[in-house]
Structure formats: structure tokens, C-alpha cells
Amino acid sequence: MIGIIGLGNMAQAIIGGILGEGMVSEGNILGYDRDAKVRNAIAEKYGIAIADNNGDVTSRSDIVILAVKPQVIGTVIEEISAKASPETLFISIAPGKSIEWLTSKFGKETKIVRCMPNTPALVRAGMTGYCVSRNVTEEEKNTALEIISSFGKAEEVPEHLMAAVTSVSGSSPAYVFIMIEAMADQAVADGMSRKQAYQFAAQAVFGSAKMMIDTGRHPAELKDMVCSPAGTTIEAVKVLERSGFRAAIQDAMSACTDRARGV
């Protein structure tokens, strides 16, 4: 049984991925959320089983996904710790909460997979960084990887890099959406309809990312392919560089990383 505590957007992405990949049937997913309306909506949408409380999820599940906010995860762990078996595998998506911190809240040695997904998981195009506690077996790690890969790509990283994962993929969809919005705004200023502007801007970003992934070529090389001598693109690139576009992204990511580290 796979248990999920917290049934918000990210939990729904996980449920959708698990069911979409056919890992288990609906009846083998057990969820709970403090909000009764949310519980009922998720049960109706996905057909999963609903538990009576967080402890019920934990006592009945082999794997428990902690899909709750970082500010409440400590309280949740206090509620479920006594219900956890030594063999229960916990997968936490709470940003900023280290394996050491999570273990201390359980008050005992616990099998933990810490991961940082992002919102594109909602369309099964997420990017997730993860790390595991020392007592997680290779088989358990592979099971966790199968779950978090069901809604996108996943890569194992040393835990000290999880803050960098937060800035480069966990939070970065927000940066991309700002860029798409800005591109669309200018297209509207140039006479394009709003709907069409969003379509052109979003598809350009999607296609560019896919081109880099599929070709494996360096982003600078792909940029140079677009920049014809004395052309329109190199003029735009000059303005971006002069305006500090590259530095602004790096500064934003640095601030994000610092916050993720608790600096």
C-alpha cells in the first residue's frame, strides 16, 4: 500500500503519475488530508481509498509520501511516528527539511527519501532531485525512484546540493513563467492578440528546451545557431546582456538557494 499524507496539487501529480504508469491500482493508494472537501474531491477524481487520519495512513502503508508544507511536517511526523514500522519507507517533498531534521522529528532511525519536485509534475513533465538516508536499501531506493519518475525525470544528488536543486528546478518554473508573460506582453504591444501571444511564447520556450534535451548540444551553441550576422536576434541578445538578464537570473537563483539553506 502507498500512503499519501496531504492531498494538494503535488500529491495529485504523484497520484496521477503512479496511476498513469500502472504501478498500483487505485485501491492500493491510501490518502488523507485534514480538509474533508479535499478528501472527497480526490476520492471522486482518482478513486483512491481515504484513511481516517494520518496515523491510519501510516499504519496501513508500506510507503508513506509526506506531501505537506514544511511548516506543518513536524506536527504531522509527531502524529505518525508511533505508527511507523522500522520498515516503513517515507518519501518527503518538504523543501528545506533535511534527512537529519526529519529523523530527529521521528525520534528514531527511519528510512527516508528526501526529494524536491516541481510544478510541471502536474503535467508529468517534472524534474525531481532526491537523496536517501543511509539505511534505505537499493531496492527501496529503486522503488522510490519509480514513484518519483512517474511524473517526470528524477536525478539523485548529494544532500548538500538539495538547496541548489530548489533554485534550479524547484522554483525555476516561476522564473520561466515571468519570462513567458513578459514575452507575451511585448507581442501584444506589437499588435498580437493575448491568446496568440501566450501560445507563441510558451511554444518557443517548450521547443527550445526540448531541442537542447534531444540534441544534447550546449545552450551557447544553440543560441549561436539563432544569431545570424547583423541579424535581429543578436540585437535582442545585446540588449539582454546589457540589461543584466543573465546576472539577474543568477542573482535570483542565489537568493533562492540561500533561503532554501536557511541563510
GISUL-V437774 format. One record per backbone hydrogen bond with DSSP energy under -1.0 kcal/mol. CO is the residue of the C=O (numbers start at 1). NH is the residue of the N-H. E is the energy in kcal/mol with one decimal. If there is no record, write none. Layout:
BEGIN
co=[CO/CO]
nh=[NH/NH]
e=[E/E]
END
This chain:
BEGIN
co=[1/1/2/3/4/5/8/9/10/11/12/13/14/15/16/17/18/25/26/28/29/30/31/32/35/36/37/38/39/40/41/42/43/49/53/54/55/56/62/63/64/65/65/66/69/69/72/73/74/75/76/77/80/81/85/89/90/91/92/94/98/99/100/101/102/103/111/112/113/114/116/118/119/120/120/121/126/128/129/130/131/133/137/138/139/140/141/142/143/144/145/147/149/151/153/155/158/159/161/162/163/164/165/165/166/171/172/173/174/175/176/177/178/179/180/181/182/183/184/185/186/187/188/193/194/195/196/197/198/199/200/201/202/203/204/205/206/207/208/209/210/211/212/218/219/220/221/223/223/226/228/232/233/234/235/236/237/238/239/240/241/244/245/246/247/248/249/250/251/252/253/254/255/256/257/258]
nh=[62/63/30/65/32/67/12/13/14/15/16/17/18/19/20/21/23/28/29/2/49/4/51/6/39/40/41/42/43/44/45/46/47/31/57/58/59/60/89/3/91/5/67/93/72/73/76/77/78/79/80/81/83/84/88/64/113/66/115/97/102/103/104/105/106/107/90/133/92/131/129/121/122/123/125/124/153/155/116/157/114/136/141/142/143/144/145/146/147/148/149/150/152/126/128/130/161/162/165/166/167/168/169/170/171/174/176/177/178/179/180/181/182/183/184/185/186/187/188/189/190/192/191/197/198/199/200/201/202/203/204/205/206/207/208/209/210/211/212/213/214/215/216/222/223/224/225/226/227/228/231/236/237/238/239/240/241/242/243/245/244/248/249/250/251/252/253/254/255/256/257/258/259/260/261/263]
e=[-2.2/-1.7/-2.7/-3.3/-1.9/-2.0/-2.2/-1.9/-2.2/-2.8/-2.8/-2.2/-2.7/-2.6/-2.4/-2.1/-2.2/-1.8/-1.7/-2.6/-2.1/-2.6/-2.7/-3.2/-2.3/-2.5/-2.2/-2.6/-2.3/-2.0/-2.4/-2.8/-1.5/-2.6/-1.7/-2.0/-2.6/-1.3/-2.3/-3.7/-2.7/-2.7/-1.2/-1.9/-1.6/-1.2/-2.1/-2.6/-2.0/-1.5/-1.6/-2.3/-1.5/-1.2/-1.6/-2.8/-2.9/-3.2/-2.9/-1.2/-2.7/-2.8/-2.1/-1.7/-1.8/-1.7/-2.7/-2.6/-2.7/-2.3/-1.5/-2.1/-2.7/-1.7/-2.6/-1.9/-2.7/-2.5/-2.7/-2.6/-2.5/-1.8/-2.6/-2.3/-1.9/-2.5/-2.5/-2.1/-1.8/-2.6/-1.7/-1.2/-1.2/-2.4/-2.2/-1.9/-2.2/-2.0/-2.1/-1.9/-1.6/-2.6/-2.3/-2.2/-3.3/-1.7/-2.2/-2.6/-2.0/-2.1/-2.7/-2.6/-2.5/-2.7/-2.6/-2.5/-2.0/-2.0/-2.5/-2.2/-1.7/-2.6/-1.8/-2.5/-2.3/-1.7/-2.5/-2.6/-2.7/-2.2/-1.9/-1.9/-2.7/-3.0/-2.0/-2.3/-2.4/-2.4/-2.0/-2.4/-3.1/-2.1/-2.0/-2.0/-2.5/-2.4/-1.4/-1.1/-1.1/-1.3/-2.1/-1.7/-2.7/-2.2/-1.6/-2.2/-2.7/-2.6/-2.0/-2.7/-1.1/-2.7/-1.8/-2.1/-2.8/-2.3/-2.4/-2.3/-2.2/-2.1/-2.8/-2.4/-2.1/-2.4/-1.9/-3.0]
END
